[in-house]
Structures are given as C-alpha cells and as structure tokens.
Amino acid sequence: AELPFLLKSNPLATGSLYLAALSRYQPGSVYVPAKKPAKPLELWAYEPSPFSVIAREALSGLELPHIVHYCPRGSVHRDELVARAGIFQLPYLEDPNPG
C-alpha cells in the first residue's frame, strides 16, 4: 500500500512543519529567567496533544522544574488525575507550592 502524498516526506510537509514552528516564535529557543519554585510543578499531559506540547515548551522555555505525567488511554495516571483534580482535562498543571 502506498502512503498518501501528505504523509510522505516531501517539501510541502517539511515546509508546513517549519511554518507551524515559526508561528509559535520558536518556543524554548529564548531564555526567559523565572523564579525557581521550591517544589517542581506537575504537568499532566497527553503526549500527542498539541496543547500539551505548548504547555511543555512553555515550562521548558521558562526553565521551570517540572514533572510530566503522561496519560495515554488506559493509563493509571488518568485515574490518578481524576482522583486529585476531580476532572479529566489535559493538559493539567498542578502547583504544589503554597502561595
């Protein structure tokens, strides 16, 4: 079976990936100083989700220490998130620091 044109490696697909990255101003490539929290933040994410990617890139760009809990379908992390937050919505950022 032959792959459809848009799924093959071609200049159109490669160009669209670069345009998508440029539209977000290359997150993670610029250092932005931030106050370090006492405890790392916890990010609950679904890896293929574009919203989770943006959240991870923002935390990395700010150099904030964080722990990522990936929640694929059928994962025990999903049940943990519902128990902690009362809802299942990703990405979910939890700050264990007071104040």
C-alpha angles and dihedrals in degrees: 000000000000121000118243114257095251092054095051122089103264138141092262093055093043092047093050090053091054092047091052091051092047091051088061092048093244099289115215093029095090123064115231113180116230136180108260114237120229092238125031118258117247120228119193108200147163104228100221093047113110089213091056090049091055091049093049092047091050093051091047093046090053090046091231114161109243143164118222119213108194113211110196120172111289093019123141087225089072091060090046091053093050090048092050101037103025090231138063109230125137137245094035121175119201123192112200092186119103120241 
